[in-house]
Amino acid sequence: MRQATQGHMNLEDIGKMATRANVKTVVLSHLTRRVGTDNYTPWAEEVKKHFSGQVVIAKDLMTF
């Protein structure tokens, strides 16, 4: 569990960093497993509280 809290950025920081960097899209990848669900929409919504651009939840083999 330490990896989940110390090895990854939190969603608020991702949104704020993306805003400061003036990027158009954030791609959430290498996501920590969510027990009982693979729905990461709430995570994207949390990023959007701090970032007005597009937020994409990556899936295996996606290309950009």
PQR file with spaces between the fields and no chain letter, atoms N, CA, C, O and H, PARSE charges and radii, in Angstrom:
ATOM       1  N    MET     1       0.819   -1.195    0.000 -0.4000 1.5000
ATOM       2  CA   MET     1       0.000    0.000    0.000 -0.0000 2.0000
ATOM       3  C    MET     1       0.861    1.255    0.000  0.5500 1.7000
ATOM       4  O    MET     1       0.416    2.303   -0.470 -0.5500 1.4000
ATOM       5  N    ARG     2       2.076    1.174    0.513 -0.4000 1.5000
ATOM       6  CA   ARG     2       2.953    2.342    0.543 -0.0000 2.0000
ATOM       7  C    ARG     2       3.172    2.904   -0.858  0.5500 1.7000
ATOM       8  O    ARG     2       3.241    4.119   -1.043 -0.5500 1.4000
ATOM       9  H    ARG     2       2.438    0.323    0.895  0.4000 1.0000
ATOM      10  N    GLN     3       3.281    2.013   -1.842 -0.4000 1.5000
ATOM      11  CA   GLN     3       3.477    2.457   -3.224 -0.0000 2.0000
ATOM      12  C    GLN     3       2.340    3.376   -3.662  0.5500 1.7000
ATOM      13  O    GLN     3       2.570    4.382   -4.332 -0.5500 1.4000
ATOM      14  H    GLN     3       3.225    1.026   -1.692  0.4000 1.0000
ATOM      15  N    ALA     4       1.131    3.029   -3.285 -0.4000 1.5000
ATOM      16  CA   ALA     4      -0.032    3.804   -3.710 -0.0000 2.0000
ATOM      17  C    ALA     4      -0.031    5.212   -3.132  0.5500 1.7000
ATOM      18  O    ALA     4      -0.556    6.133   -3.758 -0.5500 1.4000
ATOM      19  H    ALA     4       0.944    2.211   -2.741  0.4000 1.0000
ATOM      20  N    THR     5       0.539    5.390   -1.970 -0.4000 1.5000
ATOM      21  CA   THR     5       0.514    6.712   -1.342 -0.0000 2.0000
ATOM      22  C    THR     5       1.809    7.482   -1.528  0.5500 1.7000
ATOM      23  O    THR     5       1.798    8.711   -1.476 -0.5500 1.4000
ATOM      24  H    THR     5       0.965    4.642   -1.462  0.4000 1.0000
ATOM      25  N    GLN     6       2.914    6.803   -1.740 -0.4000 1.5000
ATOM      26  CA   GLN     6       4.199    7.498   -1.845 -0.0000 2.0000
ATOM      27  C    GLN     6       4.809    7.446   -3.236  0.5500 1.7000
ATOM      28  O    GLN     6       5.706    8.233   -3.539 -0.5500 1.4000
ATOM      29  H    GLN     6       2.923    5.804   -1.781  0.4000 1.0000
ATOM      30  N    GLY     7       4.344    6.535   -4.092 -0.4000 1.5000
ATOM      31  CA   GLY     7       4.954    6.377   -5.404 -0.0000 2.0000
ATOM      32  C    GLY     7       4.198    7.037   -6.536  0.5500 1.7000
ATOM      33  O    GLY     7       4.643    7.002   -7.684 -0.5500 1.4000
ATOM      34  H    GLY     7       3.616    5.896   -3.845  0.4000 1.0000
ATOM      35  N    HIS     8       3.062    7.638   -6.229 -0.4000 1.5000
ATOM      36  CA   HIS     8       2.233    8.246   -7.255 -0.0000 2.0000
ATOM      37  C    HIS     8       1.825    9.653   -6.840  0.5500 1.7000
ATOM      38  O    HIS     8       1.777    9.977   -5.653 -0.5500 1.4000
ATOM      39  H    HIS     8       2.701    7.667   -5.296  0.4000 1.0000
ATOM      40  N    MET     9       1.529   10.486   -7.841 -0.4000 1.5000
ATOM      41  CA   MET     9       1.028   11.831   -7.559 -0.0000 2.0000
ATOM      42  C    MET     9      -0.436   11.744   -7.183  0.5500 1.7000
ATOM      43  O    MET     9      -1.137   10.837   -7.632 -0.5500 1.4000
ATOM      44  H    MET     9       1.567   10.223   -8.805  0.4000 1.0000
ATOM      45  N    ASN    10      -0.909   12.673   -6.364 -0.4000 1.5000
ATOM      46  CA   ASN    10      -2.339   12.691   -6.078 -0.0000 2.0000
ATOM      47  C    ASN    10      -3.063   13.439   -7.199  0.5500 1.7000
ATOM      48  O    ASN    10      -2.446   14.185   -7.959 -0.5500 1.4000
ATOM      49  H    ASN    10      -0.340   13.409   -5.999  0.4000 1.0000
ATOM      50  N    LEU    11      -4.348   13.234   -7.291 -0.4000 1.5000
ATOM      51  CA   LEU    11      -5.140   13.741   -8.407 -0.0000 2.0000
ATOM      52  C    LEU    11      -5.207   15.264   -8.431  0.5500 1.7000
ATOM      53  O    LEU    11      -5.200   15.868   -9.504 -0.5500 1.4000
ATOM      54  H    LEU    11      -4.849   12.627   -6.673  0.4000 1.0000
ATOM      55  N    GLU    12      -5.270   15.879   -7.274 -0.4000 1.5000
ATOM      56  CA   GLU    12      -5.271   17.347   -7.214 -0.0000 2.0000
ATOM      57  C    GLU    12      -3.982   17.912   -7.793  0.5500 1.7000
ATOM      58  O    GLU    12      -4.013   18.866   -8.571 -0.5500 1.4000
ATOM      59  H    GLU    12      -5.275   15.389   -6.402  0.4000 1.0000
ATOM      60  N    ASP    13      -2.847   17.326   -7.415 -0.4000 1.5000
ATOM      61  CA   ASP    13      -1.559   17.804   -7.927 -0.0000 2.0000
ATOM      62  C    ASP    13      -1.452   17.617   -9.438  0.5500 1.7000
ATOM      63  O    ASP    13      -0.884   18.462  -10.131 -0.5500 1.4000
ATOM      64  H    ASP    13      -2.822   16.552   -6.782  0.4000 1.0000
ATOM      65  N    ILE    14      -1.992   16.524   -9.945 -0.4000 1.5000
ATOM      66  CA   ILE    14      -1.974   16.291  -11.398 -0.0000 2.0000
ATOM      67  C    ILE    14      -2.748   17.403  -12.103  0.5500 1.7000
ATOM      68  O    ILE    14      -2.265   17.971  -13.083 -0.5500 1.4000
ATOM      69  H    ILE    14      -2.454   15.839   -9.382  0.4000 1.0000
ATOM      70  N    GLY    15      -3.931   17.711  -11.615 -0.4000 1.5000
ATOM      71  CA   GLY    15      -4.737   18.762  -12.230 -0.0000 2.0000
ATOM      72  C    GLY    15      -4.075   20.120  -12.166  0.5500 1.7000
ATOM      73  O    GLY    15      -4.076   20.862  -13.148 -0.5500 1.4000
ATOM      74  H    GLY    15      -4.323   17.249  -10.819  0.4000 1.0000
ATOM      75  N    LYS    16      -3.509   20.452  -11.020 -0.4000 1.5000
ATOM      76  CA   LYS    16      -2.851   21.754  -10.863 -0.0000 2.0000
ATOM      77  C    LYS    16      -1.601   21.853  -11.731  0.5500 1.7000
ATOM      78  O    LYS    16      -1.341   22.898  -12.327 -0.5500 1.4000
ATOM      79  H    LYS    16      -3.508   19.849  -10.222  0.4000 1.0000
ATOM      80  N    MET    17      -0.823   20.769  -11.804 -0.4000 1.5000
ATOM      81  CA   MET    17       0.383   20.780  -12.629 -0.0000 2.0000
ATOM      82  C    MET    17       0.021   20.931  -14.106  0.5500 1.7000
ATOM      83  O    MET    17       0.677   21.677  -14.834 -0.5500 1.4000
ATOM      84  H    MET    17      -1.034   19.920  -11.319  0.4000 1.0000
ATOM      85  N    ALA    18      -1.008   20.234  -14.543 -0.4000 1.5000
ATOM      86  CA   ALA    18      -1.445   20.332  -15.937 -0.0000 2.0000
ATOM      87  C    ALA    18      -1.905   21.743  -16.261  0.5500 1.7000
ATOM      88  O    ALA    18      -1.635   22.250  -17.350 -0.5500 1.4000
ATOM      89  H    ALA    18      -1.541   19.629  -13.951  0.4000 1.0000
ATOM      90  N    THR    19      -2.595   22.380  -15.331 -0.4000 1.5000
ATOM      91  CA   THR    19      -3.042   23.762  -15.532 -0.0000 2.0000
ATOM      92  C    THR    19      -1.844   24.698  -15.656  0.5500 1.7000
ATOM      93  O    THR    19      -1.792   25.535  -16.558 -0.5500 1.4000
ATOM      94  H    THR    19      -2.814   21.968  -14.446  0.4000 1.0000
ATOM      95  N    ARG    20      -0.892   24.553  -14.757 -0.4000 1.5000
ATOM      96  CA   ARG    20       0.313   25.416  -14.802 -0.0000 2.0000
ATOM      97  C    ARG    20       1.103   25.200  -16.085  0.5500 1.7000
ATOM      98  O    ARG    20       1.682   26.139  -16.631 -0.5500 1.4000
ATOM      99  H    ARG    20      -0.933   23.873  -14.025  0.4000 1.0000
ATOM     100  N    ALA    21       1.125   23.950  -16.566 -0.4000 1.5000
ATOM     101  CA   ALA    21       1.877   23.626  -17.780 -0.0000 2.0000
ATOM     102  C    ALA    21       1.121   23.999  -19.048  0.5500 1.7000
ATOM     103  O    ALA    21       1.665   23.932  -20.150 -0.5500 1.4000
ATOM     104  H    ALA    21       0.655   23.187  -16.123  0.4000 1.0000
ATOM     105  N    ASN    22      -0.148   24.397  -18.880 -0.4000 1.5000
ATOM     106  CA   ASN    22      -0.973   24.825  -20.009 -0.0000 2.0000
ATOM     107  C    ASN    22      -1.119   23.735  -21.078  0.5500 1.7000
ATOM     108  O    ASN    22      -1.106   24.020  -22.276 -0.5500 1.4000
ATOM     109  H    ASN    22      -0.590   24.451  -17.985  0.4000 1.0000
ATOM     110  N    VAL    23      -1.258   22.488  -20.625 -0.4000 1.5000
ATOM     111  CA   VAL    23      -1.466   21.394  -21.577 -0.0000 2.0000
ATOM     112  C    VAL    23      -2.952   21.293  -21.920  0.5500 1.7000
ATOM     113  O    VAL    23      -3.802   21.814  -21.198 -0.5500 1.4000
ATOM     114  H    VAL    23      -1.269   22.256  -19.653  0.4000 1.0000
ATOM     115  N    LYS    24      -3.248   20.629  -23.011 -0.4000 1.5000
ATOM     116  CA   LYS    24      -4.634   20.492  -23.446 -0.0000 2.0000
ATOM     117  C    LYS    24      -5.285   19.218  -22.924  0.5500 1.7000
ATOM     118  O    LYS    24      -6.500   19.172  -22.733 -0.5500 1.4000
ATOM     119  H    LYS    24      -2.557   20.206  -23.597  0.4000 1.0000
ATOM     120  N    THR    25      -4.478   18.183  -22.694 -0.4000 1.5000
ATOM     121  CA   THR    25      -5.007   16.879  -22.309 -0.0000 2.0000
ATOM     122  C    THR    25      -4.132   16.240  -21.248  0.5500 1.7000
ATOM     123  O    THR    25      -2.905   16.323  -21.307 -0.5500 1.4000
ATOM     124  H    THR    25      -3.491   18.220  -22.849  0.4000 1.0000
ATOM     125  N    VAL    26      -4.769   15.604  -20.282 -0.4000 1.5000
ATOM     126  CA   VAL    26      -4.086   14.781  -19.285 -0.0000 2.0000
ATOM     127  C    VAL    26      -4.498   13.338  -19.535  0.5500 1.7000
ATOM     128  O    VAL    26      -5.682   13.039  -19.684 -0.5500 1.4000
ATOM     129  H    VAL    26      -5.765   15.536  -20.234  0.4000 1.0000
ATOM     130  N    VAL    27      -3.517   12.449  -19.580 -0.4000 1.5000
ATOM     131  CA   VAL    27      -3.789   11.022  -19.718 -0.0000 2.0000
ATOM     132  C    VAL    27      -3.404   10.346  -18.406  0.5500 1.7000
ATOM     133  O    VAL    27      -2.234   10.334  -18.024 -0.5500 1.4000
ATOM     134  H    VAL    27      -2.555   12.693  -19.459  0.4000 1.0000
ATOM     135  N    LEU    28      -4.390    9.790  -17.726 -0.4000 1.5000
ATOM     136  CA   LEU    28      -4.124    9.066  -16.489 -0.0000 2.0000
ATOM     137  C    LEU    28      -3.747    7.638  -16.853  0.5500 1.7000
ATOM     138  O    LEU    28      -4.525    6.921  -17.482 -0.5500 1.4000
ATOM     139  H    LEU    28      -5.341    9.800  -18.036  0.4000 1.0000
ATOM     140  N    SER    29      -2.543    7.231  -16.451 -0.4000 1.5000
ATOM     141  CA   SER    29      -2.075    5.877  -16.765 -0.0000 2.0000
ATOM     142  C    SER    29      -1.368    5.295  -15.544  0.5500 1.7000
ATOM     143  O    SER    29      -1.149    5.983  -14.547 -0.5500 1.4000
ATOM     144  H    SER    29      -1.911    7.813  -15.939  0.4000 1.0000
ATOM     145  N    HIS    30      -1.024    4.042  -15.640 -0.4000 1.5000
ATOM     146  CA   HIS    30      -0.331    3.346  -14.546 -0.0000 2.0000
ATOM     147  C    HIS    30      -1.116    3.548  -13.249  0.5500 1.7000
ATOM     148  O    HIS    30      -0.578    3.975  -12.227 -0.5500 1.4000
ATOM     149  H    HIS    30      -1.202    3.483  -16.450  0.4000 1.0000
ATOM     150  N    LEU    31      -2.400    3.227  -13.332 -0.4000 1.5000
ATOM     151  CA   LEU    31      -3.329    3.506  -12.244 -0.0000 2.0000
ATOM     152  C    LEU    31      -3.270    2.434  -11.164  0.5500 1.7000
ATOM     153  O    LEU    31      -3.137    1.246  -11.458 -0.5500 1.4000
ATOM     154  H    LEU    31      -2.837    2.880  -14.162  0.4000 1.0000
ATOM     155  N    THR    32      -3.369    2.865   -9.921 -0.4000 1.5000
ATOM     156  CA   THR    32      -3.439    1.957   -8.800 -0.0000 2.0000
ATOM     157  C    THR    32      -4.752    1.194   -8.869  0.5500 1.7000
ATOM     158  O    THR    32      -5.800    1.774   -9.151 -0.5500 1.4000
ATOM     159  H    THR    32      -3.478    3.830   -9.682  0.4000 1.0000
ATOM     160  N    ARG    33      -4.695   -0.085   -8.617 -0.4000 1.5000
ATOM     161  CA   ARG    33      -5.891   -0.932   -8.698 -0.0000 2.0000
ATOM     162  C    ARG    33      -6.958   -0.465   -7.718  0.5500 1.7000
ATOM     163  O    ARG    33      -6.663   -0.145   -6.567 -0.5500 1.4000
ATOM     164  H    ARG    33      -3.843   -0.556   -8.388  0.4000 1.0000
ATOM     165  N    ARG    34      -8.192   -0.431   -8.185 -0.4000 1.5000
ATOM     166  CA   ARG    34      -9.342   -0.110   -7.337 -0.0000 2.0000
ATOM     167  C    ARG    34     -10.067   -1.407   -7.028  0.5500 1.7000
ATOM     168  O    ARG    34     -10.524   -2.091   -7.944 -0.5500 1.4000
ATOM     169  H    ARG    34      -8.432   -0.692   -9.121  0.4000 1.0000
ATOM     170  N    VAL    35     -10.177   -1.749   -5.783 -0.4000 1.5000
ATOM     171  CA   VAL    35     -10.794   -3.005   -5.364 -0.0000 2.0000
ATOM     172  C    VAL    35     -12.273   -3.032   -5.773  0.5500 1.7000
ATOM     173  O    VAL    35     -13.042   -2.128   -5.445 -0.5500 1.4000
ATOM     174  H    VAL    35      -9.805   -1.194   -5.039  0.4000 1.0000
ATOM     175  N    GLY    36     -12.645   -4.081   -6.489 -0.4000 1.5000
ATOM     176  CA   GLY    36     -14.040   -4.289   -6.848 -0.0000 2.0000
ATOM     177  C    GLY    36     -14.538   -3.524   -8.059  0.5500 1.7000
ATOM     178  O    GLY    36     -15.705   -3.666   -8.424 -0.5500 1.4000
ATOM     179  H    GLY    36     -12.021   -4.816   -6.756  0.4000 1.0000
ATOM     180  N    THR    37     -13.700   -2.721   -8.693 -0.4000 1.5000
ATOM     181  CA   THR    37     -14.155   -1.956   -9.853 -0.0000 2.0000
ATOM     182  C    THR    37     -12.973   -1.581  -10.735  0.5500 1.7000
ATOM     183  O    THR    37     -11.838   -1.483  -10.270 -0.5500 1.4000
ATOM     184  H    THR    37     -12.752   -2.606   -8.395  0.4000 1.0000
ATOM     185  N    ASP    38     -13.254   -1.376  -11.994 -0.4000 1.5000
ATOM     186  CA   ASP    38     -12.240   -0.820  -12.897 -0.0000 2.0000
ATOM     187  C    ASP    38     -12.708    0.538  -13.424  0.5500 1.7000
ATOM     188  O    ASP    38     -12.225    1.004  -14.455 -0.5500 1.4000
ATOM     189  H    ASP    38     -14.177   -1.456  -12.372  0.4000 1.0000
ATOM     190  N    ASN    39     -13.638    1.166  -12.725 -0.4000 1.5000
ATOM     191  CA   ASN    39     -14.166    2.471  -13.096 -0.0000 2.0000
ATOM     192  C    ASN    39     -13.305    3.569  -12.478  0.5500 1.7000
ATOM     193  O    ASN    39     -13.314    3.764  -11.262 -0.5500 1.4000
ATOM     194  H    ASN    39     -14.031    0.788  -11.887  0.4000 1.0000
ATOM     195  N    TYR    40     -12.573    4.274  -13.308 -0.4000 1.5000
ATOM     196  CA   TYR    40     -11.707    5.349  -12.837 -0.0000 2.0000
ATOM     197  C    TYR    40     -12.290    6.730  -13.126  0.5500 1.7000
ATOM     198  O    TYR    40     -11.600    7.740  -12.983 -0.5500 1.4000
ATOM     199  H    TYR    40     -12.565    4.116  -14.295  0.4000 1.0000
ATOM     200  N    THR    41     -13.555    6.775  -13.533 -0.4000 1.5000
ATOM     201  CA   THR    41     -14.210    8.052  -13.815 -0.0000 2.0000
ATOM     202  C    THR    41     -14.144    9.016  -12.636  0.5500 1.7000
ATOM     203  O    THR    41     -13.903   10.204  -12.853 -0.5500 1.4000
ATOM     204  H    THR    41     -14.116    5.955  -13.650  0.4000 1.0000
ATOM     205  N    PRO    42     -14.345    8.563  -11.396 -0.5600 1.5000
ATOM     206  CA   PRO    42     -14.221    9.501  -10.274  0.2800 2.0000
ATOM     207  C    PRO    42     -12.834   10.140  -10.177  0.5500 1.7000
ATOM     208  O    PRO    42     -12.703   11.278   -9.726 -0.5500 1.4000
ATOM     209  N    TRP    43     -11.816    9.420  -10.595 -0.4000 1.5000
ATOM     210  CA   TRP    43     -10.460    9.982  -10.570 -0.0000 2.0000
ATOM     211  C    TRP    43     -10.347   11.094  -11.605  0.5500 1.7000
ATOM     212  O    TRP    43      -9.784   12.152  -11.322 -0.5500 1.4000
ATOM     213  H    TRP    43     -11.922    8.495  -10.962  0.4000 1.0000
ATOM     214  N    ALA    44     -10.879   10.860  -12.805 -0.4000 1.5000
ATOM     215  CA   ALA    44     -10.852   11.895  -13.842 -0.0000 2.0000
ATOM     216  C    ALA    44     -11.626   13.124  -13.384  0.5500 1.7000
ATOM     217  O    ALA    44     -11.198   14.254  -13.621 -0.5500 1.4000
ATOM     218  H    ALA    44     -11.336   10.001  -13.035  0.4000 1.0000
ATOM     219  N    GLU    45     -12.751   12.909  -12.735 -0.4000 1.5000
ATOM     220  CA   GLU    45     -13.549   14.034  -12.231 -0.0000 2.0000
ATOM     221  C    GLU    45     -12.789   14.840  -11.182  0.5500 1.7000
ATOM     222  O    GLU    45     -12.917   16.063  -11.124 -0.5500 1.4000
ATOM     223  H    GLU    45     -13.099   11.991  -12.542  0.4000 1.0000
ATOM     224  N    GLU    46     -12.007   14.167  -10.363 -0.4000 1.5000
ATOM     225  CA   GLU    46     -11.195   14.872   -9.356 -0.0000 2.0000
ATOM     226  C    GLU    46     -10.129   15.735  -10.034  0.5500 1.7000
ATOM     227  O    GLU    46      -9.897   16.868   -9.613 -0.5500 1.4000
ATOM     228  H    GLU    46     -11.903   13.174  -10.410  0.4000 1.0000
ATOM     229  N    VAL    47      -9.482   15.217  -11.071 -0.4000 1.5000
ATOM     230  CA   VAL    47      -8.493   16.000  -11.820 -0.0000 2.0000
ATOM     231  C    VAL    47      -9.172   17.222  -12.430  0.5500 1.7000
ATOM     232  O    VAL    47      -8.608   18.316  -12.414 -0.5500 1.4000
ATOM     233  H    VAL    47      -9.671   14.296  -11.414  0.4000 1.0000
ATOM     234  N    LYS    48     -10.375   17.046  -12.967 -0.4000 1.5000
ATOM     235  CA   LYS    48     -11.097   18.134  -13.634 -0.0000 2.0000
ATOM     236  C    LYS    48     -11.486   19.266  -12.682  0.5500 1.7000
ATOM     237  O    LYS    48     -11.797   20.369  -13.131 -0.5500 1.4000
ATOM     238  H    LYS    48     -10.833   16.157  -12.981  0.4000 1.0000
ATOM     239  N    LYS    49     -11.473   19.009  -11.394 -0.4000 1.5000
ATOM     240  CA   LYS    49     -11.718   20.086  -10.430 -0.0000 2.0000
ATOM     241  C    LYS    49     -10.604   21.121  -10.464  0.5500 1.7000
ATOM     242  O    LYS    49     -10.796   22.253  -10.019 -0.5500 1.4000
ATOM     243  H    LYS    49     -11.220   18.113  -11.029  0.4000 1.0000
ATOM     244  N    HIS    50      -9.438   20.745  -10.989 -0.4000 1.5000
ATOM     245  CA   HIS    50      -8.257   21.609  -10.980 -0.0000 2.0000
ATOM     246  C    HIS    50      -7.698   21.836  -12.377  0.5500 1.7000
ATOM     247  O    HIS    50      -6.670   22.494  -12.530 -0.5500 1.4000
ATOM     248  H    HIS    50      -9.282   19.826  -11.351  0.4000 1.0000
ATOM     249  N    PHE    51      -8.364   21.299  -13.402 -0.4000 1.5000
ATOM     250  CA   PHE    51      -7.872   21.350  -14.776 -0.0000 2.0000
ATOM     251  C    PHE    51      -9.064   21.409  -15.724  0.5500 1.7000
ATOM     252  O    PHE    51      -9.981   20.596  -15.609 -0.5500 1.4000
ATOM     253  H    PHE    51      -9.200   20.764  -13.278  0.4000 1.0000
ATOM     254  N    SER    52      -9.065   22.350  -16.650 -0.4000 1.5000
ATOM     255  CA   SER    52     -10.228   22.534  -17.525 -0.0000 2.0000
ATOM     256  C    SER    52     -10.130   21.803  -18.856  0.5500 1.7000
ATOM     257  O    SER    52     -11.075   21.835  -19.644 -0.5500 1.4000
ATOM     258  H    SER    52      -8.320   23.011  -16.743  0.4000 1.0000
ATOM     259  N    GLY    53      -9.014   21.151  -19.118 -0.4000 1.5000
ATOM     260  CA   GLY    53      -8.858   20.444  -20.387 -0.0000 2.0000
ATOM     261  C    GLY    53      -9.438   19.045  -20.344  0.5500 1.7000
ATOM     262  O    GLY    53     -10.149   18.671  -19.411 -0.5500 1.4000
ATOM     263  H    GLY    53      -8.247   21.125  -18.477  0.4000 1.0000
ATOM     264  N    GLN    54      -9.118   18.284  -21.371 -0.4000 1.5000
ATOM     265  CA   GLN    54      -9.595   16.905  -21.491 -0.0000 2.0000
ATOM     266  C    GLN    54      -8.799   15.996  -20.560  0.5500 1.7000
ATOM     267  O    GLN    54      -7.584   16.143  -20.435 -0.5500 1.4000
ATOM     268  H    GLN    54      -8.541   18.588  -22.129  0.4000 1.0000
ATOM     269  N    VAL    55      -9.481   15.060  -19.907 -0.4000 1.5000
ATOM     270  CA   VAL    55      -8.827   14.050  -19.081 -0.0000 2.0000
ATOM     271  C    VAL    55      -9.218   12.683  -19.632  0.5500 1.7000
ATOM     272  O    VAL    55     -10.398   12.344  -19.715 -0.5500 1.4000
ATOM     273  H    VAL    55     -10.469   14.941  -20.008  0.4000 1.0000
ATOM     274  N    VAL    56      -8.208   11.908  -20.004 -0.4000 1.5000
ATOM     275  CA   VAL    56      -8.410   10.588  -20.592 -0.0000 2.0000
ATOM     276  C    VAL    56      -7.898    9.542  -19.616  0.5500 1.7000
ATOM     277  O    VAL    56      -6.820    9.695  -19.041 -0.5500 1.4000
ATOM     278  H    VAL    56      -7.249   12.184  -19.936  0.4000 1.0000
ATOM     279  N    ILE    57      -8.667    8.487  -19.430 -0.4000 1.5000
ATOM     280  CA   ILE    57      -8.233    7.352  -18.618 -0.0000 2.0000
ATOM     281  C    ILE    57      -7.670    6.313  -19.575  0.5500 1.7000
ATOM     282  O    ILE    57      -8.405    5.725  -20.369 -0.5500 1.4000
ATOM     283  H    ILE    57      -9.542    8.362  -19.897  0.4000 1.0000
ATOM     284  N    ALA    58      -6.368    6.092  -19.498 -0.4000 1.5000
ATOM     285  CA   ALA    58      -5.692    5.184  -20.445 -0.0000 2.0000
ATOM     286  C    ALA    58      -6.132    3.752  -20.227  0.5500 1.7000
ATOM     287  O    ALA    58      -6.405    3.323  -19.106 -0.5500 1.4000
ATOM     288  H    ALA    58      -5.771    6.569  -18.853  0.4000 1.0000
ATOM     289  N    LYS    59      -6.192    3.027  -21.329 -0.4000 1.5000
ATOM     290  CA   LYS    59      -6.443    1.584  -21.303 -0.0000 2.0000
ATOM     291  C    LYS    59      -5.317    0.924  -22.075  0.5500 1.7000
ATOM     292  O    LYS    59      -4.687    1.558  -22.922 -0.5500 1.4000
ATOM     293  H    LYS    59      -5.970    3.376  -22.240  0.4000 1.0000
ATOM     294  N    ASP    60      -5.060   -0.338  -21.790 -0.4000 1.5000
ATOM     295  CA   ASP    60      -3.993   -1.058  -22.466 -0.0000 2.0000
ATOM     296  C    ASP    60      -4.126   -0.933  -23.986  0.5500 1.7000
ATOM     297  O    ASP    60      -5.220   -1.030  -24.541 -0.5500 1.4000
ATOM     298  H    ASP    60      -5.572   -0.852  -21.102  0.4000 1.0000
ATOM     299  N    LEU    61      -2.996   -0.716  -24.634 -0.4000 1.5000
ATOM     300  CA   LEU    61      -2.844   -0.647  -26.086 -0.0000 2.0000
ATOM     301  C    LEU    61      -3.443    0.596  -26.725  0.5500 1.7000
ATOM     302  O    LEU    61      -3.551    0.654  -27.950 -0.5500 1.4000
ATOM     303  H    LEU    61      -2.107   -0.637  -24.182  0.4000 1.0000
ATOM     304  N    MET    62      -3.831    1.583  -25.945 -0.4000 1.5000
ATOM     305  CA   MET    62      -4.298    2.848  -26.531 -0.0000 2.0000
ATOM     306  C    MET    62      -3.134    3.551  -27.219  0.5500 1.7000
ATOM     307  O    MET    62      -1.987    3.435  -26.787 -0.5500 1.4000
ATOM     308  H    MET    62      -3.743    1.535  -24.950  0.4000 1.0000
ATOM     309  N    THR    63      -3.426    4.263  -28.266 -0.4000 1.5000
ATOM     310  CA   THR    63      -2.407    5.068  -28.938 -0.0000 2.0000
ATOM     311  C    THR    63      -2.864    6.518  -28.951  0.5500 1.7000
ATOM     312  O    THR    63      -4.059    6.814  -28.943 -0.5500 1.4000
ATOM     313  H    THR    63      -4.357    4.357  -28.618  0.4000 1.0000
ATOM     314  N    PHE    64      -1.870    7.425  -28.970 -0.4000 1.5000
ATOM     315  CA   PHE    64      -2.162    8.849  -28.933 -0.0000 2.0000
ATOM     316  C    PHE    64      -1.372    9.561  -30.002  0.5500 1.7000
ATOM     317  O    PHE    64      -1.477   10.780  -30.139 -0.5500 1.4000
ATOM     318  H    PHE    64      -0.899    7.184  -28.976  0.4000 1.0000
